[in-house]
Amino acid sequence: MIFEKVRDALASQFELDPETVTLETNLIDDLGADSLDVVELIMELEDEFGVTISDEAAAELYTVQRIVDYLEKLQ
């Protein structure tokens, strides 16, 4: 369920087919995300999951797998 929400958020933000987003997807290398894209994604995830993600943690969240793992720890 967490993966699906993250996948859908990325698909919406980057105008992608959700099926193309996998756990191995890298925000920068695969999606071409810049720092503003990452900030927008973090804000959306915070709203979606009702959590706060520190800047230090956000800097480590560069793959879908890392994002999912981090959010699972907060649940």
Backbone as XML, in Angstrom:
<?xml version="1.0"?>
<chain id="A" units="angstrom">
  <residue number="1" name="MET">
    <atom name="N" x="0.814" y="-1.193" z="0.000"/>
    <atom name="CA" x="0.000" y="0.000" z="0.000"/>
    <atom name="C" x="0.861" y="1.262" z="0.000"/>
  </residue>
  <residue number="2" name="ILE">
    <atom name="N" x="1.921" y="1.281" z="0.795"/>
    <atom name="CA" x="2.817" y="2.439" z="0.802"/>
    <atom name="C" x="3.456" y="2.604" z="-0.566"/>
  </residue>
  <residue number="3" name="PHE">
    <atom name="N" x="3.930" y="1.490" z="-1.146"/>
    <atom name="CA" x="4.551" y="1.573" z="-2.460"/>
    <atom name="C" x="3.588" y="2.178" z="-3.476"/>
  </residue>
  <residue number="4" name="GLU">
    <atom name="N" x="2.344" y="1.733" z="-3.457"/>
    <atom name="CA" x="1.370" y="2.221" z="-4.428"/>
    <atom name="C" x="1.144" y="3.726" z="-4.291"/>
  </residue>
  <residue number="5" name="LYS">
    <atom name="N" x="1.087" y="4.215" z="-3.060"/>
    <atom name="CA" x="0.893" y="5.649" z="-2.846"/>
    <atom name="C" x="2.109" y="6.440" z="-3.323"/>
  </residue>
  <residue number="6" name="VAL">
    <atom name="N" x="3.299" y="5.930" z="-3.034"/>
    <atom name="CA" x="4.525" y="6.594" z="-3.486"/>
    <atom name="C" x="4.590" y="6.562" z="-5.015"/>
  </residue>
  <residue number="7" name="ARG">
    <atom name="N" x="4.310" y="5.411" z="-5.593"/>
    <atom name="CA" x="4.314" y="5.254" z="-7.050"/>
    <atom name="C" x="3.347" y="6.240" z="-7.695"/>
  </residue>
  <residue number="8" name="ASP">
    <atom name="N" x="2.141" y="6.333" z="-7.156"/>
    <atom name="CA" x="1.144" y="7.224" z="-7.730"/>
    <atom name="C" x="1.547" y="8.691" z="-7.594"/>
  </residue>
  <residue number="9" name="ALA">
    <atom name="N" x="2.161" y="9.034" z="-6.468"/>
    <atom name="CA" x="2.635" y="10.414" z="-6.280"/>
    <atom name="C" x="3.712" y="10.752" z="-7.307"/>
  </residue>
  <residue number="10" name="LEU">
    <atom name="N" x="4.639" y="9.837" z="-7.511"/>
    <atom name="CA" x="5.693" y="10.064" z="-8.501"/>
    <atom name="C" x="5.121" y="10.128" z="-9.909"/>
  </residue>
  <residue number="11" name="ALA">
    <atom name="N" x="4.212" y="9.229" z="-10.227"/>
    <atom name="CA" x="3.610" y="9.198" z="-11.555"/>
    <atom name="C" x="2.882" y="10.512" z="-11.841"/>
  </residue>
  <residue number="12" name="SER">
    <atom name="N" x="2.184" y="11.012" z="-10.847"/>
    <atom name="CA" x="1.463" y="12.271" z="-11.008"/>
    <atom name="C" x="2.427" y="13.443" z="-11.174"/>
  </residue>
  <residue number="13" name="GLN">
    <atom name="N" x="3.427" y="13.504" z="-10.310"/>
    <atom name="CA" x="4.370" y="14.628" z="-10.337"/>
    <atom name="C" x="5.185" y="14.664" z="-11.624"/>
  </residue>
  <residue number="14" name="PHE">
    <atom name="N" x="5.595" y="13.495" z="-12.109"/>
    <atom name="CA" x="6.465" y="13.451" z="-13.283"/>
    <atom name="C" x="5.723" y="13.062" z="-14.562"/>
  </residue>
  <residue number="15" name="GLU">
    <atom name="N" x="4.389" y="12.982" z="-14.459"/>
    <atom name="CA" x="3.543" y="12.644" z="-15.605"/>
    <atom name="C" x="3.991" y="11.352" z="-16.270"/>
  </residue>
  <residue number="16" name="LEU">
    <atom name="N" x="4.049" y="10.302" z="-15.449"/>
    <atom name="CA" x="4.484" y="8.983" z="-15.900"/>
    <atom name="C" x="3.349" y="7.982" z="-15.796"/>
  </residue>
  <residue number="17" name="ASP">
    <atom name="N" x="3.480" y="6.893" z="-16.524"/>
    <atom name="CA" x="2.611" y="5.739" z="-16.326"/>
    <atom name="C" x="3.039" y="5.110" z="-15.009"/>
  </residue>
  <residue number="18" name="PRO">
    <atom name="N" x="2.127" y="4.940" z="-14.041"/>
    <atom name="CA" x="2.505" y="4.355" z="-12.750"/>
    <atom name="C" x="3.207" y="3.009" z="-12.877"/>
  </residue>
  <residue number="19" name="GLU">
    <atom name="N" x="2.886" y="2.256" z="-13.913"/>
    <atom name="CA" x="3.494" y="0.935" z="-14.097"/>
    <atom name="C" x="4.995" y="1.017" z="-14.384"/>
  </residue>
  <residue number="20" name="THR">
    <atom name="N" x="5.483" y="2.196" z="-14.765"/>
    <atom name="CA" x="6.913" y="2.336" z="-15.071"/>
    <atom name="C" x="7.736" y="2.610" z="-13.812"/>
  </residue>
  <residue number="21" name="VAL">
    <atom name="N" x="7.073" y="2.906" z="-12.696"/>
    <atom name="CA" x="7.765" y="3.192" z="-11.441"/>
    <atom name="C" x="7.908" y="1.884" z="-10.651"/>
  </residue>
  <residue number="22" name="THR">
    <atom name="N" x="9.157" y="1.544" z="-10.325"/>
    <atom name="CA" x="9.436" y="0.330" z="-9.558"/>
    <atom name="C" x="10.168" y="0.704" z="-8.267"/>
  </residue>
  <residue number="23" name="LEU">
    <atom name="N" x="10.398" y="-0.277" z="-7.429"/>
    <atom name="CA" x="11.159" y="-0.027" z="-6.200"/>
    <atom name="C" x="12.579" y="0.429" z="-6.504"/>
  </residue>
  <residue number="24" name="GLU">
    <atom name="N" x="13.104" y="0.036" z="-7.649"/>
    <atom name="CA" x="14.478" y="0.391" z="-8.019"/>
    <atom name="C" x="14.581" y="1.772" z="-8.668"/>
  </residue>
  <residue number="25" name="THR">
    <atom name="N" x="13.458" y="2.417" z="-8.955"/>
    <atom name="CA" x="13.480" y="3.714" z="-9.620"/>
    <atom name="C" x="14.244" y="4.727" z="-8.778"/>
  </residue>
  <residue number="26" name="ASN">
    <atom name="N" x="15.209" y="5.394" z="-9.425"/>
    <atom name="CA" x="16.016" y="6.427" z="-8.785"/>
    <atom name="C" x="15.455" y="7.786" z="-9.196"/>
  </residue>
  <residue number="27" name="LEU">
    <atom name="N" x="15.158" y="8.620" z="-8.223"/>
    <atom name="CA" x="14.526" y="9.903" z="-8.515"/>
    <atom name="C" x="15.367" y="10.779" z="-9.438"/>
  </residue>
  <residue number="28" name="ILE">
    <atom name="N" x="16.658" y="10.788" z="-9.222"/>
    <atom name="CA" x="17.534" y="11.664" z="-9.991"/>
    <atom name="C" x="17.957" y="11.009" z="-11.303"/>
  </residue>
  <residue number="29" name="ASP">
    <atom name="N" x="18.490" y="9.796" z="-11.223"/>
    <atom name="CA" x="19.009" y="9.127" z="-12.411"/>
    <atom name="C" x="17.920" y="8.710" z="-13.394"/>
  </residue>
  <residue number="30" name="ASP">
    <atom name="N" x="16.814" y="8.185" z="-12.879"/>
    <atom name="CA" x="15.766" y="7.658" z="-13.757"/>
    <atom name="C" x="14.695" y="8.686" z="-14.110"/>
  </residue>
  <residue number="31" name="LEU">
    <atom name="N" x="14.379" y="9.569" z="-13.172"/>
    <atom name="CA" x="13.295" y="10.518" z="-13.396"/>
    <atom name="C" x="13.778" y="11.936" z="-13.686"/>
  </residue>
  <residue number="32" name="GLY">
    <atom name="N" x="15.068" y="12.172" z="-13.511"/>
    <atom name="CA" x="15.618" y="13.500" z="-13.772"/>
    <atom name="C" x="15.161" y="14.545" z="-12.766"/>
  </residue>
  <residue number="33" name="ALA">
    <atom name="N" x="14.847" y="14.107" z="-11.558"/>
    <atom name="CA" x="14.373" y="15.033" z="-10.526"/>
    <atom name="C" x="15.470" y="16.012" z="-10.129"/>
  </residue>
  <residue number="34" name="ASP">
    <atom name="N" x="15.065" y="17.263" z="-9.917"/>
    <atom name="CA" x="15.996" y="18.244" z="-9.367"/>
    <atom name="C" x="15.597" y="18.505" z="-7.910"/>
  </residue>
  <residue number="35" name="SER">
    <atom name="N" x="16.296" y="19.406" z="-7.257"/>
    <atom name="CA" x="16.049" y="19.617" z="-5.826"/>
    <atom name="C" x="14.622" y="20.094" z="-5.560"/>
  </residue>
  <residue number="36" name="LEU">
    <atom name="N" x="14.066" y="20.913" z="-6.431"/>
    <atom name="CA" x="12.691" y="21.377" z="-6.251"/>
    <atom name="C" x="11.707" y="20.210" z="-6.380"/>
  </residue>
  <residue number="37" name="ASP">
    <atom name="N" x="11.942" y="19.317" z="-7.338"/>
    <atom name="CA" x="11.091" y="18.136" z="-7.484"/>
    <atom name="C" x="11.095" y="17.299" z="-6.211"/>
  </residue>
  <residue number="38" name="VAL">
    <atom name="N" x="12.262" y="17.135" z="-5.634"/>
    <atom name="CA" x="12.388" y="16.319" z="-4.420"/>
    <atom name="C" x="11.644" y="16.985" z="-3.259"/>
  </residue>
  <residue number="39" name="VAL">
    <atom name="N" x="11.789" y="18.297" z="-3.115"/>
    <atom name="CA" x="11.095" y="19.017" z="-2.047"/>
    <atom name="C" x="9.587" y="18.874" z="-2.218"/>
  </residue>
  <residue number="40" name="GLU">
    <atom name="N" x="9.097" y="19.024" z="-3.446"/>
    <atom name="CA" x="7.660" y="18.889" z="-3.696"/>
    <atom name="C" x="7.177" y="17.479" z="-3.366"/>
  </residue>
  <residue number="41" name="LEU">
    <atom name="N" x="7.965" y="16.480" z="-3.727"/>
    <atom name="CA" x="7.598" y="15.095" z="-3.426"/>
    <atom name="C" x="7.559" y="14.868" z="-1.922"/>
  </residue>
  <residue number="42" name="ILE">
    <atom name="N" x="8.560" y="15.343" z="-1.203"/>
    <atom name="CA" x="8.607" y="15.175" z="0.245"/>
    <atom name="C" x="7.389" y="15.833" z="0.886"/>
  </residue>
  <residue number="43" name="MET">
    <atom name="N" x="7.033" y="17.015" z="0.430"/>
    <atom name="CA" x="5.865" y="17.701" z="0.980"/>
    <atom name="C" x="4.590" y="16.902" z="0.709"/>
  </residue>
  <residue number="44" name="GLU">
    <atom name="N" x="4.465" y="16.359" z="-0.477"/>
    <atom name="CA" x="3.287" y="15.558" z="-0.805"/>
    <atom name="C" x="3.223" y="14.299" z="0.057"/>
  </residue>
  <residue number="45" name="LEU">
    <atom name="N" x="4.373" y="13.646" z="0.249"/>
    <atom name="CA" x="4.402" y="12.439" z="1.074"/>
    <atom name="C" x="4.066" y="12.762" z="2.529"/>
  </residue>
  <residue number="46" name="GLU">
    <atom name="N" x="4.557" y="13.898" z="3.021"/>
    <atom name="CA" x="4.242" y="14.303" z="4.389"/>
    <atom name="C" x="2.731" y="14.482" z="4.551"/>
  </residue>
  <residue number="47" name="ASP">
    <atom name="N" x="2.105" y="15.121" z="3.576"/>
    <atom name="CA" x="0.658" y="15.319" z="3.626"/>
    <atom name="C" x="-0.083" y="13.993" z="3.519"/>
  </residue>
  <residue number="48" name="GLU">
    <atom name="N" x="0.338" y="13.158" z="2.582"/>
    <atom name="CA" x="-0.338" y="11.881" z="2.327"/>
    <atom name="C" x="-0.279" y="10.945" z="3.530"/>
  </residue>
  <residue number="49" name="PHE">
    <atom name="N" x="0.882" y="10.901" z="4.191"/>
    <atom name="CA" x="1.078" y="9.946" z="5.273"/>
    <atom name="C" x="0.982" y="10.575" z="6.663"/>
  </residue>
  <residue number="50" name="GLY">
    <atom name="N" x="0.811" y="11.897" z="6.729"/>
    <atom name="CA" x="0.689" y="12.559" z="8.025"/>
    <atom name="C" x="1.954" y="12.466" z="8.857"/>
  </residue>
  <residue number="51" name="VAL">
    <atom name="N" x="3.104" y="12.604" z="8.198"/>
    <atom name="CA" x="4.395" y="12.508" z="8.876"/>
    <atom name="C" x="5.216" y="13.760" z="8.587"/>
  </residue>
  <residue number="52" name="THR">
    <atom name="N" x="6.309" y="13.883" z="9.320"/>
    <atom name="CA" x="7.290" y="14.935" z="9.049"/>
    <atom name="C" x="8.594" y="14.248" z="8.669"/>
  </residue>
  <residue number="53" name="ILE">
    <atom name="N" x="9.158" y="14.667" z="7.557"/>
    <atom name="CA" x="10.414" y="14.088" z="7.075"/>
    <atom name="C" x="11.487" y="15.159" z="7.186"/>
  </residue>
  <residue number="54" name="SER">
    <atom name="N" x="12.504" y="14.888" z="7.988"/>
    <atom name="CA" x="13.577" y="15.867" z="8.188"/>
    <atom name="C" x="14.391" y="16.044" z="6.910"/>
  </residue>
  <residue number="55" name="ASP">
    <atom name="N" x="15.078" y="17.166" z="6.827"/>
    <atom name="CA" x="15.939" y="17.419" z="5.665"/>
    <atom name="C" x="17.027" y="16.358" z="5.553"/>
  </residue>
  <residue number="56" name="GLU">
    <atom name="N" x="17.543" y="15.925" z="6.705"/>
    <atom name="CA" x="18.593" y="14.912" z="6.703"/>
    <atom name="C" x="18.063" y="13.590" z="6.130"/>
  </residue>
  <residue number="57" name="ALA">
    <atom name="N" x="16.865" y="13.210" z="6.551"/>
    <atom name="CA" x="16.256" y="11.978" z="6.035"/>
    <atom name="C" x="15.932" y="12.124" z="4.556"/>
  </residue>
  <residue number="58" name="ALA">
    <atom name="N" x="15.399" y="13.264" z="4.169"/>
    <atom name="CA" x="15.018" y="13.494" z="2.778"/>
    <atom name="C" x="16.212" y="13.348" z="1.842"/>
  </residue>
  <residue number="59" name="ALA">
    <atom name="N" x="17.384" y="13.754" z="2.305"/>
    <atom name="CA" x="18.593" y="13.661" z="1.484"/>
    <atom name="C" x="18.951" y="12.216" z="1.155"/>
  </residue>
  <residue number="60" name="GLU">
    <atom name="N" x="18.498" y="11.279" z="1.976"/>
    <atom name="CA" x="18.790" y="9.858" z="1.763"/>
    <atom name="C" x="17.712" y="9.138" z="0.955"/>
  </residue>
  <residue number="61" name="LEU">
    <atom name="N" x="16.625" y="9.816" z="0.660"/>
    <atom name="CA" x="15.490" y="9.179" z="-0.002"/>
    <atom name="C" x="15.554" y="9.400" z="-1.510"/>
  </residue>
  <residue number="62" name="TYR">
    <atom name="N" x="16.510" y="8.749" z="-2.151"/>
    <atom name="CA" x="16.697" y="8.962" z="-3.585"/>
    <atom name="C" x="16.240" y="7.799" z="-4.458"/>
  </residue>
  <residue number="63" name="THR">
    <atom name="N" x="15.741" y="6.723" z="-3.843"/>
    <atom name="CA" x="15.110" y="5.648" z="-4.622"/>
    <atom name="C" x="13.737" y="5.368" z="-4.018"/>
  </residue>
  <residue number="64" name="VAL">
    <atom name="N" x="12.870" y="4.770" z="-4.811"/>
    <atom name="CA" x="11.540" y="4.428" z="-4.324"/>
    <atom name="C" x="11.656" y="3.460" z="-3.148"/>
  </residue>
  <residue number="65" name="GLN">
    <atom name="N" x="12.573" y="2.509" z="-3.231"/>
    <atom name="CA" x="12.753" y="1.550" z="-2.136"/>
    <atom name="C" x="13.100" y="2.254" z="-0.834"/>
  </residue>
  <residue number="66" name="ARG">
    <atom name="N" x="14.007" y="3.209" z="-0.890"/>
    <atom name="CA" x="14.394" y="3.937" z="0.327"/>
    <atom name="C" x="13.210" y="4.724" z="0.894"/>
  </residue>
  <residue number="67" name="ILE">
    <atom name="N" x="12.406" y="5.314" z="0.014"/>
    <atom name="CA" x="11.232" y="6.064" z="0.463"/>
    <atom name="C" x="10.249" y="5.124" z="1.162"/>
  </residue>
  <residue number="68" name="VAL">
    <atom name="N" x="9.959" y="3.991" z="0.530"/>
    <atom name="CA" x="9.017" y="3.024" z="1.101"/>
    <atom name="C" x="9.531" y="2.517" z="2.446"/>
  </residue>
  <residue number="69" name="ASP">
    <atom name="N" x="10.798" y="2.148" z="2.506"/>
    <atom name="CA" x="11.372" y="1.644" z="3.758"/>
    <atom name="C" x="11.265" y="2.694" z="4.868"/>
  </residue>
  <residue number="70" name="TYR">
    <atom name="N" x="11.573" y="3.929" z="4.538"/>
    <atom name="CA" x="11.519" y="5.009" z="5.530"/>
    <atom name="C" x="10.090" y="5.203" z="6.039"/>
  </residue>
  <residue number="71" name="LEU">
    <atom name="N" x="9.129" y="5.247" z="5.123"/>
    <atom name="CA" x="7.732" y="5.450" z="5.520"/>
    <atom name="C" x="7.206" y="4.279" z="6.330"/>
  </residue>
  <residue number="72" name="GLU">
    <atom name="N" x="7.649" y="3.061" z="6.007"/>
    <atom name="CA" x="7.219" y="1.893" z="6.777"/>
    <atom name="C" x="7.699" y="1.980" z="8.224"/>
  </residue>
  <residue number="73" name="LYS">
    <atom name="N" x="8.895" y="2.519" z="8.437"/>
    <atom name="CA" x="9.436" y="2.660" z="9.787"/>
    <atom name="C" x="8.625" y="3.665" z="10.606"/>
  </residue>
  <residue number="74" name="LEU">
    <atom name="N" x="8.023" y="4.634" z="9.931"/>
    <atom name="CA" x="7.250" y="5.668" z="10.617"/>
    <atom name="C" x="5.838" y="5.225" z="10.944"/>
  </residue>
  <residue number="75" name="GLN">
    <atom name="N" x="5.372" y="4.162" z="10.334"/>
    <atom name="CA" x="3.987" y="3.700" z="10.533"/>
    <atom name="C" x="3.839" y="2.955" z="11.831"/>
  </residue>
</chain>
